[in-house]
Amino acid sequence: MPLSHDEIARFLKSVHPYDALPADALDQIVKQIEVWEVEENASVYELGHTLPGVFVIYEGQVEITDENGAVVSHLGLRNSFGERGLLRDGKAATKARAHTPSVLVVLPPDLVRSLIDNHDVVAKFFNRTRGDRSGPQRLAPSSIDVLMARNPATCP
């Protein structure tokens, strides 16, 4: 199912963060993306493979599994995937398989990085840290005495 530039642009206008981009940026995206048609149960990418970009589901459903084969998520219309591995080292951190016949919009790596560098809304969308990683709001690097109450109330 070949998609026209207008259909792709209309679709991306309904997907965050692309809906918040200026029209000229959206035009540049449409010129650079690929559209993949993936059959039911076909692999989109395998764990550790070089990613061709960030995927956005135009039609269908995709199942994401981790290195142990456990299902991480079931994704549908307008969901994106592949960004974690792409932005880390360019390699897939998961495996993606089409759960149903699917049509995927693929934004190439250079385009994704350019959008992140030039548009705050895209940078915030793909920022997995959700704020300053060094601040006191992060619990992972906190010692246990910060998390525990000195004299916790207990009930026999």
Buried (B, 14 or more C-beta within 10 A) or exposed (E): EEBEEEBBBEBBEEBEBBEBBEEEBBEBBBEEBEBBBBEEEEEBBEBEBEBBBBBBBBBBBBBBBEEEEEEBEEBEBBBBBBBBBBBEEEEBBBBBBBBBBBBBBBBBBEBBBBBBEEBEBBEEBBEEEEEEEEEEEEEEEEEEEEEEEEEEEEEE
